[in-house]
Amino acid sequence: MSSTATLATTTRVTAPPAIGLEGDPSLVFQPAVDLATGRLLGFEALLRWHDPAGQLILPGDLIPWAEQHGHMTALNAWVLHEACAQAARWPSNLQVAVNCSLFQLRRGEAADAAADALASSELNPDLLTVEVSDGVVDDQGAAADLEAMARLGVQLTLDDVTSGQLALEPLHRHVVNTMKIDGSIVAALATPGGSGRQAVETIVALCRSIGICTVAEAVESAAQVEVLRDLRVDVGQGYYFSPPLSADDAMWLASMNPLPVFAMALPDATAPDATLPDATVPDATAEVPS
């Protein structure tokens, strides 16, 4: 599936945000997979913004631009509304995860945006996961919005975790449900004698001691899957299972009955043709206007 075809077949269900940036915003959805069974559990929603020429503006450029120009609130609200609206269309009760920055939480607007998105989509709150960096739980400026998120009933994930040496009190206070192991740690699993395995063991031990789930991101090989399963990591996400999919392709997977089961052992990172639609070809990139 070419990048042009992806744009043509992606169904956006909410109006794009008015942030003064030309182009076409959309969400893509990367599957999250149960490492014990291979079953599809849900998707992480990832923002994509294409300029009028069809080139992708990378999130690393788009997000700082939106923060600098005062558009982060509107952009965050749109992502939440679109993600919840898409998830509400899925016939199965699958989780949808959305990233949220410290900038948004400190402004005290993320929980209100999530509440509005849940109300307009009628999505069950416990099907929405908000992902935040591990340092957010210690930030006093973000505490009120995190507590408001918990009152909504949404799930909270600590993203990009690189160590199991985290204070337990903030994890309990903010009702953290999941820790997401950083891709750099997962990549190190393939290094003989490396520190990746020990780091994963430490994180899993901490999570099991307080009864929360573990997710490994950026999983790219069968060897990584084998180690992650051996260490009893709960969920995997990455190109080994699937690239991020258009909304229509995510809907196709979510509509399968029974839900798809992903293979746990393949000779390379290519997913079975019978399980997934064609992988999306990476888009050309563009710079955000100053």
N, C-alpha and C positions, 0 to 999 in steps of 0.2 A: 504494500500500500504506500503510495508516494505521499509526500507532505501536502501536495496540492489536493489529493483525494481525501486526505484526513480533514482538511479544512472544509471541503465540500460536504462531507458526510457527518460532521459533528453537529449535533442538535443542541443549541443553546436555548435554555428555557426561561431565562430572565434577561431583561434589557441590560445592555452593557453600561458600566458606570460612566458618568459624565465627569471626566477628570482632565479634559483638555488635551488628550493624547490620541492622535489618529491611529486607526488600526482596528484589529479584530481580537478581542479577548475571548478566551475559552479555558475550560478546565480539561485536563487529561487525568486518567485514573489508573494508578498502578495497583495490581492485585496484591493482597496480603493472604498468605497461605499457611494453613495449619501444618507445622512440620511433622506432626505425628501421623496425620492421615492424608495430607495433600489436599484437603478440602479448601475451597475458596471461602474466606471469612469476610472479606470486604475490600475496600480500595482506599488508597490515599489520593486525595484530590490535589493536583498540582496546577498552578496558574501558568498559562501561556498567553503571550500577547504578540501578535503578528502586526508588523507595520503595513501600510497600504500596498507595499510591493510584495507582501507575503513572507518577509523575512522575520525570524523570531527575535524579539527583544528579550535577552536573558533576564531571569529574575534578579540576578546580582546587579544588573543595571536598573531594572524597572523599580524594585523596591526602594533603593536609596533615592531615586528620582521622586517617587511618590511621597516619601517622607519629607524630602527637602521642599517640595512644592505644596505641602499640606493636603495631599490627596489620599493619604494612607487609610483614613477612616472610611472613605467611600469605596476604596479598592478592597479593603478587608470585608466590608459589609457585602459587597457584590460576590466575593468568593464564597462567603458563608451562605448567602442566599442561593447561589447557583449549585453549590455542593449539596445542600439540603434538598433543594428541589429535584436534583437528579436522583439522589438516594431515595426520595419518596416515591419515585417512579419504578424502582426496582421491585419486582414481585416477591423477592426473598428478603428476609430481615438481615441485610448485610450492613456492616459498619462502614461509615465514611469518615476519614480523618482529614483535618484541615490544620495547616500550620498557623501559628499565631506568634507574633514577635513581642519582645519586651516593650518596644515602643508603643504598641497598641494597648498592652495591658496597663502600662503606667498612665496612660491617658484615661483609663477607666471606661473605655467604650467597647471593648471586645465582647463582654458579657451581654451588653444591651443588643449588639449586632447579632449575637448568637440567638438570643431570645426572640428577636424579630424574625430571623430566618427559620427558626423552629416553628413559630406560630404561623407564618405564611405558608410553609410547606406541609405542616401537620406531621412532620417527621417525629417519631418517638425520640425524646432527648437522649436515651441511653444508646441510640444508634449513631450519635455524633461524638467523635473523638477530637479533642483539641490538643495539638502537639506544641509543646513549648520547650525551650532549651533548659538544660538541667540547672543553670544558674538562676532561673526565674523564681524557683520556689524559695530562694533565700532573699529575694528582692522585696523590700518593704513597700516600694512604690507600686508593685504589681499585686500585693496581697489581697486588696479589696476586690479586684476584678476576678482573681482566681477563686476566691470564696464565693463570689456571685455565680461563677461558672458551676461550682459544685452544687449550689442550691438549685440550679436549673436541671441537674441530673445528667449533665454531659460527662463523658469519660475524659480523663486527663492523662496524657502521655508525656514523659520526659524524653526529649529527642536528643540525639547525638551524644549519648552517654559513653564515656571512655573509661570510667573507673567505677568500681563498686564502693569506693570510699566516700559515700555520701551520708550526710547527717540524716538520721531517721525522723527526727521531730517534724521538719518541714514536709516530709513525704506523707506522714500521717495527717498533719494539719490541713493539707490541701487535697487530701483524698486522691493521691496519685494511683492510677489503675495499672499503668504499664511503663516499662522502661524500654527505650529503643536503643539498641547497641549500635554505636557509630560505625559507618562503613569502613573507616580506617582500621578498626579492630577486626572486622570480618575479613578484610583483605589480608591482614597479618596471619590469619589462620593457615594460609598456604605456605608460610615461611618456616622452614625447618628450624626448630629451636627458638622461634620467635616468641614474643610476649602475648600474641593474640589469644592463644588458648587460655593462658592464666587469667587474662583480663576478663574473658567471657565467663570463666568459672567463678570469678569473684562477683561479677554482676549477677549471675544466675543465683548464686548462694544468697546474696542480699535479697533479691526479689522473692525467692522462695521462703526466706525467713519472715517476711512481712506479708506474704500472700498476694503478690502482684505478678502480672504477666511480663514476659520478655519477648521482644521483637528484634530480629536481626535485619538491618537494612543493607542494600547494595550487595545482595547475594548473587554471585556470578558463576559459580562452578559447582559441580557435583561433589567435589572434595570438600568444599565449604559446607554444603548441606550435610554431608556425612558427619563432620565434626560438630556442627550445631545440633544435630539430632542426638549425637552421643552425649553432648553436654546438657541436653534437655532444655534447649531454647524452644519456646512455644511456637513462635510465628516467624516466617521468613518473607522477605520482600526484595525484589531485585530482578535484573535482566535474566537470571537463570530461569525464572518462572515466566516473566513477561515484561516487556517494556511498558511504559505508560500508554494507555489506550484512549482513543477518542470516547466521548460520551456514548456514542452509538455502539461501539464495540464493547464497552463496559456493560451496557444494557443487554447486549447479546449474551455475554457470559452470565450476568445476574439472572437472566430469564431461563437458563438451562434447568431442566428438571429430570433427574436430580442435579444439584449444583456440580460444577466441574471438579474433578480431582486431578491435581497436578502430579506429574511423575517426580519421584524423589531421587532417581538415579539415572542420569543420562551421560553420554560420552562427552558432551560439550554443553554450552549454555543455550542451545536452541530448544525452544519449547515444541512439544508435539503439534503437528499441523492439525490433528483432529481435535485439539483442545482449544487452540487460540486462533484468532484472526491473524492475518499477515502483520508482521512487525512494521511499525512506522519508521520510515527513513528519516534520520535526523534533519531538522530544518536548517537552512542557512540562517545566520544570525545578523542582527543589526544593532546599532547603538541607539540608545534612547536620546531624543533631542535634549539639548541643554535648556 
